[in-house]
Amino acid sequence: MKILIILDSESYNYAPVLMGKLIAEAAPAEIHVLIVIAQGGHRENAQAISRQVEMDLGGIKPFLAIEEGVPGAVIGSSLLEERYQLIIVNAERILRLRKTIDIDPILINQSEISLLITQNTKPKIDRILLCTACMENDYSLLMQAAGFAGHIGASVTLLHVFAGAVPSMYTGLEQIDETVEELLQTDTSYARYLRKGVEIFKSNQIESEVKIRRGVPIEEIVRETQIENYDLVVIGASRVKTGLKELLLGNLAIKIVDQVELPVLVVGRRDLES
């Protein structure tokens, strides 16, 4: 796996480096660090950050680059020069984009490359919440999530939210949970998908469970992270092809980054293992 960690030169953010280190220690990975100096910025700050990165990565030797210019153009050039499987960036950069009209090249490439957005990063990833839209006959999200979880030794909870009002028979989380086994036995596309997910995780010797909710997806995802102690949320990349600010993550994922106080991995189409 080839990882690109993107940092700004004005202040050092440890979380993306920590997450890169956790992954590289668990799986064969090559870490590249790009420190972007905005026009008029100070190179000495970037050089100090590069030294700190090397210290924090310990025995992992990164490929370090310091580039000055318009951040979007600098990042875009880096993405064209190398074939990365994963980009790691702090949430501040992502959320800042909503307030500007400048379109970061990460936006254009994200549906292909996986993107890990760090916030409130923990020193170990033990539990993953995998939010799935149950795309029938497309199991790439499940397989990539299984590979990732297997490397870092984490368990996975598959969460599927049925959008819409909650029927009276499903009022209360306990009652919904009690129907999971029954629902999984139905001959429906989502049941087949979730059963396949359980098979994939079992074959990779990963502990997993399935949870089903009914309601507004973002509300149920946030609620689940508040009920249980997860370390990482995983979602699939947006397939949106139009709309400037939707190109990065899609509306739902932007809301997840906004409202879930955890790192979020957006899995792209490019295989994390390649």
Legacy VTK file of the C-alpha trace (Angstrom):
# vtk DataFile Version 3.0
C-alpha trace
ASCII
DATASET POLYDATA
POINTS 274 float
0.000 0.000 0.000
1.237 3.480 -0.850
-0.002 6.165 1.573
0.062 9.941 1.129
-0.195 12.054 4.290
-1.035 15.690 3.574
0.011 18.340 6.105
-0.120 22.123 6.168
3.072 24.033 6.934
1.659 26.592 9.365
0.908 24.178 12.198
1.713 20.527 12.865
-1.185 18.098 13.120
-0.159 14.786 14.658
-3.345 12.795 13.968
-2.705 11.987 10.261
0.852 10.900 11.101
-0.353 8.722 13.966
-2.906 7.014 11.735
-0.333 6.461 9.005
2.009 4.923 11.559
-0.711 2.581 12.897
-1.456 1.315 9.398
2.178 0.985 8.320
3.040 -0.978 11.456
0.203 -3.422 10.747
0.503 -3.854 6.977
3.205 -3.448 4.336
2.948 0.242 3.488
5.078 2.990 1.998
4.470 6.389 3.565
4.810 9.616 1.621
4.355 12.934 3.432
3.507 16.102 1.524
3.893 19.349 3.457
2.187 22.184 1.609
3.423 25.744 1.990
0.780 28.240 0.977
2.026 31.144 -1.130
3.820 33.546 1.169
4.310 30.887 3.845
7.499 30.054 5.708
9.701 27.169 4.556
11.412 26.943 7.940
8.061 25.958 9.484
7.696 23.143 6.956
11.231 21.956 7.630
10.534 21.846 11.381
7.360 19.859 10.724
9.251 17.396 8.522
11.705 16.738 11.366
8.829 16.210 13.787
7.163 13.771 11.372
10.323 11.671 11.188
10.525 11.584 14.977
6.861 10.628 15.383
7.039 7.853 12.791
9.850 6.232 14.743
11.471 3.454 12.744
9.295 4.058 9.682
11.244 6.026 7.074
8.915 8.315 5.088
9.364 9.927 1.690
9.132 13.622 2.570
8.295 16.438 0.161
7.895 20.151 0.858
6.113 22.076 -1.879
5.053 25.709 -2.095
2.139 27.028 -4.126
-1.611 26.947 -4.391
-2.510 23.953 -2.190
-4.932 22.457 -4.700
-2.401 22.551 -7.513
0.396 21.166 -5.320
-1.734 18.240 -4.147
-2.991 17.615 -7.666
0.530 17.318 -9.021
1.440 14.837 -6.311
-1.587 12.668 -7.098
-0.626 12.609 -10.774
3.002 11.680 -10.076
2.334 8.668 -7.818
-0.287 5.928 -7.630
-1.530 6.165 -4.052
-4.031 3.755 -2.522
-4.766 5.917 0.522
-4.705 9.624 1.360
-4.679 10.703 5.011
-5.710 14.246 5.866
-7.090 15.977 8.930
-10.765 16.905 9.075
-9.976 20.625 9.232
-8.842 20.636 5.604
-11.949 18.800 4.413
-14.454 20.904 6.316
-12.677 24.096 5.279
-13.448 23.312 1.637
-17.145 23.873 2.201
-16.433 27.511 2.944
-14.480 28.172 -0.238
-15.051 27.921 -3.967
-11.573 26.515 -4.547
-11.860 22.843 -5.507
-9.104 20.695 -4.065
-7.884 17.927 -6.440
-8.662 15.433 -3.683
-12.267 16.113 -4.644
-11.752 14.931 -8.180
-9.775 11.811 -7.303
-11.563 10.639 -4.176
-13.982 8.177 -5.776
-10.866 6.283 -6.962
-8.477 6.664 -4.012
-9.456 5.882 -0.424
-9.434 8.854 1.927
-8.869 8.699 5.684
-10.034 11.795 7.543
-8.581 12.080 11.029
-10.224 13.633 14.066
-10.072 12.523 17.704
-7.737 9.733 16.629
-7.070 6.995 19.161
-3.723 5.208 19.585
-5.269 1.877 18.525
-8.118 0.776 16.275
-10.043 -2.090 17.852
-13.619 -1.542 16.666
-14.805 -0.403 13.222
-18.303 0.736 12.289
-18.905 -0.088 8.611
-21.842 1.841 7.151
-23.102 0.157 4.016
-25.721 1.079 1.437
-25.967 -2.615 0.457
-24.971 -2.255 -3.206
-26.025 -5.631 -4.610
-23.324 -7.489 -6.562
-20.711 -4.871 -5.557
-18.764 -6.292 -2.663
-15.609 -4.201 -3.066
-16.385 -2.136 0.044
-16.820 -5.287 2.121
-13.651 -6.904 0.804
-11.500 -3.806 1.251
-12.887 -3.210 4.730
-12.141 -6.850 5.585
-8.551 -6.515 4.368
-8.064 -3.312 6.351
-9.625 -4.726 9.528
-7.636 -7.927 9.196
-4.331 -6.084 9.016
-4.985 -3.928 12.080
-6.770 -6.649 14.068
-10.101 -4.880 14.502
-13.648 -6.202 14.791
-16.347 -4.868 12.436
-19.983 -3.901 12.952
-21.959 -3.726 9.701
-24.658 -1.076 10.033
-27.458 -0.751 7.476
-30.015 2.031 7.854
-33.369 1.853 6.088
-34.236 5.454 5.269
-37.689 6.692 6.168
-40.101 6.822 9.053
-39.812 4.180 11.740
-42.766 1.755 11.658
-44.423 1.191 15.030
-43.222 -2.433 15.072
-39.608 -1.166 15.068
-39.971 1.432 17.794
-36.976 1.158 20.104
-33.464 -0.075 19.377
-33.944 -3.350 21.242
-36.883 -4.378 19.080
-34.959 -3.591 15.911
-32.004 -5.657 17.079
-34.277 -8.593 17.871
-35.434 -8.727 14.233
-31.946 -8.784 12.656
-31.695 -12.564 12.345
-35.198 -12.773 10.911
-34.539 -9.992 8.398
-31.252 -11.545 7.291
-33.059 -14.722 6.273
-35.299 -12.910 3.779
-34.677 -13.132 0.041
-33.998 -9.427 -0.415
-31.034 -7.618 -1.927
-29.948 -6.051 1.354
-30.216 -9.391 3.210
-28.103 -11.134 0.563
-25.537 -8.340 0.757
-25.292 -8.434 4.542
-25.074 -12.239 4.581
-22.244 -11.984 2.062
-20.542 -9.466 4.329
-20.707 -11.840 7.277
-19.215 -14.597 5.078
-16.374 -12.348 3.906
-15.434 -11.300 7.435
-15.711 -14.849 8.751
-13.458 -16.169 5.977
-10.896 -13.533 6.970
-11.194 -14.541 10.644
-12.592 -11.143 11.606
-15.142 -10.821 14.380
-18.268 -9.134 13.022
-21.902 -8.384 13.752
-24.823 -6.893 11.831
-27.030 -4.051 13.038
-30.109 -2.714 11.267
-31.740 0.641 11.920
-34.684 2.520 10.437
-34.750 6.300 10.226
-32.602 9.142 8.896
-29.220 7.553 7.964
-26.961 10.265 9.377
-28.943 10.412 12.624
-28.762 6.647 13.088
-25.040 6.537 12.289
-24.326 9.293 14.807
-26.563 7.576 17.357
-24.697 4.291 16.938
-21.318 5.973 17.532
-22.721 7.524 20.693
-24.087 4.220 21.996
-21.020 2.094 21.268
-17.294 2.760 21.625
-15.952 2.689 18.041
-12.512 3.792 16.897
-13.165 4.299 13.170
-16.129 4.775 10.828
-15.867 3.293 7.318
-18.090 4.279 4.395
-18.003 3.852 0.621
-16.909 6.660 -1.684
-19.549 8.812 -3.304
-20.388 7.960 -6.895
-21.632 11.516 -7.487
-20.316 12.840 -10.803
-21.681 16.383 -10.695
-21.734 19.179 -8.159
-18.548 20.845 -6.972
-18.608 20.095 -3.284
-20.164 16.665 -3.632
-17.161 15.402 -5.637
-15.126 14.733 -2.520
-17.387 12.731 -0.256
-20.997 13.218 -1.157
-23.520 14.929 1.087
-23.922 12.076 3.589
-20.195 11.658 4.138
-19.663 15.381 4.664
-22.313 15.209 7.390
-20.623 12.172 8.917
-17.301 14.020 9.147
-19.165 17.002 10.618
-21.143 15.125 13.234
-19.227 11.943 14.091
-16.311 12.654 16.408
-14.185 9.826 15.039
-11.786 9.209 12.139
-13.653 8.375 8.914
-12.292 6.122 6.158
-13.935 6.664 2.761
-13.117 3.593 0.682
-12.482 4.288 -3.010
-12.562 1.950 -5.996
-8.782 1.489 -6.098
-7.879 -1.602 -4.075
-6.127 -0.729 -0.815
-4.007 -3.847 -1.213
-2.644 -3.000 -4.670
LINES 1 275
274 0 1 2 3 4 5 6 7 8 9 10 11 12 13 14 15 16 17 18 19 20 21 22 23 24 25 26 27 28 29 30 31 32 33 34 35 36 37 38 39 40 41 42 43 44 45 46 47 48 49 50 51 52 53 54 55 56 57 58 59 60 61 62 63 64 65 66 67 68 69 70 71 72 73 74 75 76 77 78 79 80 81 82 83 84 85 86 87 88 89 90 91 92 93 94 95 96 97 98 99 100 101 102 103 104 105 106 107 108 109 110 111 112 113 114 115 116 117 118 119 120 121 122 123 124 125 126 127 128 129 130 131 132 133 134 135 136 137 138 139 140 141 142 143 144 145 146 147 148 149 150 151 152 153 154 155 156 157 158 159 160 161 162 163 164 165 166 167 168 169 170 171 172 173 174 175 176 177 178 179 180 181 182 183 184 185 186 187 188 189 190 191 192 193 194 195 196 197 198 199 200 201 202 203 204 205 206 207 208 209 210 211 212 213 214 215 216 217 218 219 220 221 222 223 224 225 226 227 228 229 230 231 232 233 234 235 236 237 238 239 240 241 242 243 244 245 246 247 248 249 250 251 252 253 254 255 256 257 258 259 260 261 262 263 264 265 266 267 268 269 270 271 272 273
